[in-house]
Every structure is written in structure tokens, then in C-alpha cells.
Amino acid sequence: MPLYEYHCPSCESEFELLVRSDDTPACPSCESPKIERLLSAPAAHTSGASLPMAQSMPGGGCGKPQCGQGFCGMGG
């Protein structure tokens, strides 16, 4: 199942969902079916990286803003 990023114009939230091809997703916050799929950059896989991203981030987190200062506990 692909992971897509969405924006809900009704409540202005942005979120990610795993979506099957036959599913019609709705906003998890307000349950509106009128959501917009956002364009997102694909993940880049490089052979030169020796550490996983979570271990290479300062503080050891994953670096996502929603994790707050990079301390989400994903680091090693």
C-alpha cells in the first residue's frame, strides 16, 4: 500500500495515509471526504550512507517536525 500525503480544505489539516487502490480516504480530523492529495518527493536511497537517518540526526530523532526537536525516540 502506498503512503500518500493529503490536505483537508475543510479543517486545514495535513496528514499521511496508507491507501489501497479501491479505498476512498477521508480526513481523520473532520471526516470530510473532500481531501486533496499533495505532491511529495520520493524517498532517496543512497548507497553512500553508513548510518540510518535516525542515528545521523542531531539528538538521535527522525528529524520530522511533528516529533519536536528530533527527539521521537527513533534514534539509536
N, C-alpha and C positions, 0 to 999 in steps of 0.2 A: 504494500500500500504506500503510495506517495504521500509525503508531508507537504502541505501547502500552507502559505500564509494568506490570511484574509483580513479585510477591513469591513466593519459594520457601520454604514452611514447612519443608522437609527440611533445607536448609542456611542458611536465614535470609538469603539474598542478595536484593537488589533490582536490577532491570535493565530495559532497554528493548529491545524487539524490533520489527522491521518484520514484520507478519504478513499474509499473504494469507488470504482468507476460507476457503479449503479446507485451510489448514495447521493442524496441531496442534502448538503450540510446546512446548518442553521447556527446563528450566533449563540455561543454558550452563555453570554451575559443576559441578553434580552430575548433570545429565541427567535429573532427575526430571520426569515428565510431569504431576505434581500441582502446578501453579502457580496462583496467584491473580492475576487482572488487577486492578490498582489503579485507583481513580478519579483522574483527573488533570485539572487545569484546562486548558482550551484556550488556545492562544497568542492573545494580544490584539494586533490590528493597529491602530495609531493613525495618523491622518494628520498629527498634530502633531509627531511625532518627526522631527528632521532628521538625526540620526546613527544608524547601526546600533547595536544593543545592545553589540556587542563594542568599538566605539570609545568608547562612553559610559561603560564600566565603568572604575573606578579600576585602573590598571595595564595597561589595554588588553586584558584577557582576556574570556572569555564570562561569567564570574561563577558558573559551576557549581562546586559544592563538590569534585567529583572532579578538577577541573583544578588545585586547590591555589592559593589566594590569587589566583585570577583570571588566572594567567599561563599560559594554554594555547597562546598563540601565535595566537589567532584575531583579536586586535586589530590595528589598522592603524597 
